[in-house]
Every structure is written in C-alpha cells, then in structure tokens.
Amino acid sequence: MSDPNIVTRRRASAPLSGAPVVRRGGHWWLITGAGSLLATDPVFTGALDRFAAASAAADREVARLRAEDDGAA
C-alpha cells in the first residue's frame, strides 16, 4: 500500500488545482502576473505538500471509481 503522505510528482510546472502555485525543482513557487516568488515558509509549504497529496489521492480515487464504473457497464 502506498504512503498517503507522499506527494506525487505532477508535471514540472503544472499549477496545483488551479492555485497560483507550482512545484519546480522540489520547491514551491508563488506565481503572479509580475513574476514568481519562491515560497520558503515551512508551515505554508507543508500545507501545500499536504494539499497536493490530498488532491493527488482524490484524483486517483476518482480515476479508480470511473474505471470501476466503466467495467460494470
């Protein structure tokens, strides 16, 4: 069984669920119209890590349920 606390790798510069943040090179970056800013606050980046892990787990579960539903048809 996989560890639910592990952040799965997303595309190199894909935004996190439409949020103005991306993870590049192992670091979180805040994206604005004026440019990018490295996020360094460990509490904030920890929250982003947990959100990314939860979002990835939800995406996997939705994909599993869809595949299950397709198999039942």
RODO-2510 file (C-alpha; in nm, 4 decimals, decimal comma):
residues 73
     n   res          X          Y          Z
     1     m     0,0000     0,0000     0,0000
     2     s     0,1329     0,3472    -0,0810
     3     d     0,2062     0,6126     0,1778
     4     p    -0,0722     0,8783     0,1643
     5     n     0,1727     1,1419     0,2920
     6     i     0,3992     1,1180    -0,0112
     7     v     0,3444     1,3979    -0,2605
     8     t     0,3065     1,2530    -0,6056
     9     r     0,5009     1,4147    -0,8834
    10     r     0,2932     1,6385    -1,1055
    11     r     0,4020     1,7816    -1,4364
    12     a     0,7060     2,0015    -1,3878
    13     s     0,5176     2,3310    -1,3878
    14     a     0,1512     2,2374    -1,3538
    15     p    -0,0463     2,4622    -1,1191
    16     l    -0,1800     2,2960    -0,8067
    17     s    -0,5550     2,2585    -0,8689
    18     g    -0,5738     2,5957    -1,0373
    19     a    -0,3976     2,7729    -0,7479
    20     p    -0,1280     3,0289    -0,8288
    21     v     0,1475     2,7945    -0,7084
    22     v     0,3675     2,5388    -0,8821
    23     r     0,6283     2,2943    -0,7595
    24     r     0,9554     2,3123    -0,9527
    25     g     1,2822     2,1537    -0,8577
    26     g     1,1471     2,0416    -0,5216
    27     h     1,0393     2,3941    -0,4238
    28     w     0,7034     2,5685    -0,4216
    29     w     0,6756     2,8899    -0,6223
    30     l     0,4008     3,1531    -0,5983
    31     i     0,3039     3,2736    -0,9437
    32     t     0,1807     3,6271    -1,0021
    33     g     0,1320     3,8487    -1,3030
    34     a     0,4589     4,0197    -1,2139
    35     g     0,6638     3,7003    -1,1837
    36     s     0,7405     3,4122    -0,9492
    37     l     0,8377     3,4110    -0,5832
    38     l     0,9980     3,1196    -0,4003
    39     a     0,7835     3,0068    -0,1055
    40     t     1,0135     2,9451     0,1914
    41     d     0,7830     2,9407     0,4948
    42     p     0,7891     2,5794     0,6203
    43     v     0,4351     2,5970     0,7606
    44     f     0,2970     2,7261     0,4305
    45     t     0,4954     2,4847     0,2131
    46     g     0,3981     2,1978     0,4448
    47     a     0,0332     2,2899     0,3942
    48     l     0,0908     2,2945     0,0177
    49     d     0,2539     1,9499     0,0380
    50     r    -0,0425     1,8105     0,2325
    51     f    -0,2917     1,9697    -0,0068
    52     a    -0,1038     1,8312    -0,3087
    53     a    -0,1018     1,4836    -0,1518
    54     a    -0,4746     1,5006    -0,0745
    55     s    -0,5523     1,6297    -0,4232
    56     a    -0,3478     1,3514    -0,5856
    57     a    -0,5213     1,0904    -0,3677
    58     a    -0,8612     1,2305    -0,4659
    59     d    -0,7639     1,2246    -0,8352
    60     r    -0,6549     0,8601    -0,8036
    61     e    -0,9799     0,7650    -0,6298
    62     v    -1,1932     0,9387    -0,8929
    63     a    -0,9982     0,7583    -1,1669
    64     r    -1,0460     0,4267    -0,9845
    65     l    -1,4193     0,4842    -0,9453
    66     r    -1,4559     0,5802    -1,3110
    67     a    -1,2656     0,2702    -1,4201
    68     e    -1,4802     0,0591    -1,1892
    69     d    -1,7956     0,2169    -1,3308
    70     d    -1,6758     0,1628    -1,6897
    71     g    -1,6086    -0,2028    -1,6117
    72     a    -1,9613    -0,2515    -1,4751
    73     a    -2,1276    -0,1180    -1,7918
***
